[in-house]
Amino acid sequence: MKVLIFADCMAIDRLEGKGQSYPNILMESFPEHVFDLITLDGQTTYESILKLKEIKGYDLVIYGIGINDSLPRGLSREQRSRLIQYMYKLRMSKKQRMVCRKMFLNPLEHLLQRLREPKHYYKIEETLEHLNQVKNHFVEQNTRMLFILINPIGNYRFVNANHYIHIYNEAIKRFCDENNFGYVNTEVLFLESGIENVLAEDSFHYSAKGHEEVAKRLVKKIENI
């Protein structure tokens, strides 16, 4: 079986011990299968549509993109992008840019969310339309799909993030049920496990334990297929 893991930053191995991410665990669990990995770091369901033309020939796609659609923001995507571009124009080093984000940009976003209605990169209706286009592409190829839902986070930058993540997840679950797609419910899994145990130090990305728990559920889903 040829499998594509089509995911966002949650699939990227940011761990000190290499090989601990859920894609690597899956590859080790199913050496008889061929796995490919496409990761859209910091991107959204919309960017996943732009990749579809180059994706074909898979028996199964594991789709885990959506957290950047759902998170509440103080700035629009364009506003944040302009501020980051300005850092580059000032020729800041990588370390200086990271300090600027931590000490200025992220607190600014947090404050703005307290003062006004938060912004989202994409509304739920738009996210579902993107997912529908993804679905149509793979259904036409007779490719099966498994979804990884959006995980809860603990990062202070996003005010009431898990409230919005829940709303988006409920919509994605309905989408999966309507189309008979299996999914791994990371929201329930992480909350039951305690998000401090399954998230990395940034309270955003998966920890080694988080990758392990997601991989366990995916292994069972793949075995059933």
C-alpha positions in Angstrom: 0.0 0.0 0.0 1.2 3.5 -0.9 0.5 6.0 1.8 0.8 9.8 1.9 0.9 11.7 5.2 -0.3 15.2 4.2 -0.1 17.4 7.2 0.9 20.7 8.8 3.5 21.5 11.4 2.3 18.9 13.8 3.9 16.2 11.7 7.3 17.8 11.6 10.0 16.2 13.8 11.0 19.1 16.1 12.1 16.6 18.8 15.6 16.2 20.1 15.5 12.5 19.6 15.0 11.9 15.9 12.6 9.4 14.7 10.0 10.1 17.4 7.4 11.8 15.2 4.2 10.0 14.3 5.2 9.7 10.6 8.4 8.0 11.5 6.6 5.7 14.0 4.1 4.7 11.2 7.0 4.0 8.8 8.6 1.7 11.3 5.3 0.0 12.2 4.5 -0.8 8.5 7.8 -1.5 6.7 5.9 -3.3 4.0 4.1 -0.1 3.0 5.5 2.9 1.1 5.1 6.2 2.9 5.6 9.7 1.6 5.3 12.9 3.7 4.2 16.4 2.7 4.2 19.0 5.5 2.9 22.5 5.1 4.6 24.2 8.0 2.5 27.2 9.2 0.0 26.8 6.3 -3.7 26.1 6.0 -6.3 24.0 4.2 -6.2 26.5 1.4 -2.5 25.8 0.7 -3.2 22.1 0.7 -5.5 22.6 -2.3 -2.7 24.3 -4.2 -0.6 21.1 -3.7 -3.2 18.7 -5.1 -2.1 18.8 -8.7 1.2 17.1 -7.9 -0.4 14.4 -5.6 -1.6 11.2 -7.2 -1.2 7.5 -7.1 -1.8 6.8 -3.4 -4.0 4.2 -1.8 -4.4 6.1 1.4 -4.0 9.7 2.4 -3.6 10.7 6.1 -4.7 14.4 6.2 -3.8 16.5 9.2 -4.2 20.1 8.3 -6.4 22.7 9.9 -5.0 24.2 13.1 -3.9 27.4 11.3 -7.4 27.9 9.9 -9.0 27.6 13.4 -6.8 29.6 15.7 -8.0 33.0 16.9 -5.7 35.9 16.0 -5.2 39.5 16.9 -3.8 40.3 13.5 -4.9 39.2 10.0 -2.5 37.0 8.1 -1.5 39.9 5.9 -0.8 42.2 8.8 1.3 39.7 10.6 3.2 38.9 7.4 3.9 42.6 6.8 5.4 42.9 10.3 7.6 39.9 9.8 8.7 41.1 6.4 9.7 44.4 8.0 11.9 42.5 10.4 13.8 41.1 7.4 14.1 44.6 5.9 15.7 45.7 9.1 18.2 42.8 8.5 17.5 41.3 11.9 19.2 38.0 12.6 17.2 34.9 13.2 17.7 35.2 17.0 16.6 38.9 16.9 13.5 38.0 14.9 12.5 35.3 17.4 13.0 37.7 20.3 10.9 40.3 18.6 8.1 37.8 18.0 8.3 36.7 21.6 8.5 40.1 23.2 6.5 42.2 20.9 4.5 40.5 18.1 2.9 37.7 20.1 2.0 39.9 23.1 0.4 42.4 20.6 -1.7 39.6 19.1 -2.8 38.5 22.6 -3.8 42.0 23.6 -5.7 42.7 20.4 -7.7 39.5 21.0 -8.7 40.8 24.4 -9.8 44.2 22.9 -11.8 43.0 19.9 -13.3 40.0 18.1 -10.5 37.7 17.1 -9.7 37.0 13.4 -9.3 33.6 11.8 -7.3 32.8 8.7 -10.4 31.0 7.3 -14.0 30.8 8.6 -15.4 27.4 9.2 -17.4 27.5 6.0 -14.3 28.3 4.0 -12.3 25.5 5.7 -15.1 23.0 4.8 -15.1 24.1 1.2 -11.3 23.6 1.1 -11.8 20.1 2.6 -14.5 19.3 0.1 -12.1 20.1 -2.8 -9.4 17.9 -1.2 -12.0 15.1 -0.8 -13.1 15.4 -4.5 -9.5 15.2 -5.7 -8.8 11.9 -3.8 -12.2 10.4 -4.3 -11.7 10.7 -8.1 -8.5 8.7 -7.7 -10.2 6.0 -5.5 -7.9 7.0 -2.7 -9.0 6.4 0.9 -8.7 9.2 3.5 -8.0 9.3 7.2 -8.2 12.6 9.1 -6.3 13.8 12.1 -8.4 16.4 14.0 -7.1 19.6 15.4 -5.3 19.2 18.7 -6.0 21.5 21.7 -3.1 23.8 22.7 -2.0 25.7 25.8 -0.1 28.6 24.2 -1.1 32.0 25.7 -0.8 33.8 22.3 -4.2 32.4 21.2 -7.0 33.5 23.5 -9.7 30.9 24.1 -8.0 28.8 21.4 -9.5 25.5 22.5 -13.0 26.9 22.3 -12.6 27.7 18.6 -10.7 24.5 17.9 -13.6 22.5 19.3 -16.0 24.4 17.0 -13.9 23.6 14.0 -13.4 20.0 15.0 -17.2 19.5 15.3 -17.6 20.7 11.7 -14.8 18.5 10.5 -16.2 15.5 12.3 -19.6 16.0 10.6 -17.7 16.3 7.3 -15.9 13.0 8.0 -19.1 11.2 9.1 -21.0 12.4 6.0 -18.2 11.0 3.7 -17.4 7.9 5.7 -13.9 9.0 6.5 -12.2 7.7 9.6 -10.4 10.1 11.9 -8.2 10.3 15.0 -9.8 12.6 17.6 -6.8 14.4 19.0 -9.0 16.9 20.8 -10.5 14.2 23.1 -7.2 12.2 23.2 -5.1 15.2 24.3 -7.6 16.5 26.8 -8.0 13.1 28.4 -4.2 12.6 28.5 -3.6 16.1 29.9 -2.3 18.5 27.3 0.8 19.3 29.4 1.8 15.6 28.8 1.3 15.5 25.1 2.4 18.9 24.0 6.0 20.2 23.7 7.5 23.0 25.8 5.9 25.6 23.4 2.4 24.2 24.4 1.6 24.0 20.8 3.3 21.2 18.9 3.3 17.5 19.8 5.7 16.2 22.4 7.2 12.8 22.0 4.3 11.4 24.0 1.8 13.2 21.8 3.4 11.7 18.6 3.3 8.3 20.2 -0.4 8.6 21.2 -1.4 9.8 17.7 0.7 7.1 16.0 -1.0 4.4 18.1 -4.5 5.4 16.9 -3.3 5.7 13.3 -1.8 2.2 13.5 -5.1 0.8 14.5 -6.9 2.7 11.7 -4.4 1.5 9.1 -4.6 -2.1 10.3 -8.4 -2.0 9.9 -8.0 -0.8 6.3 
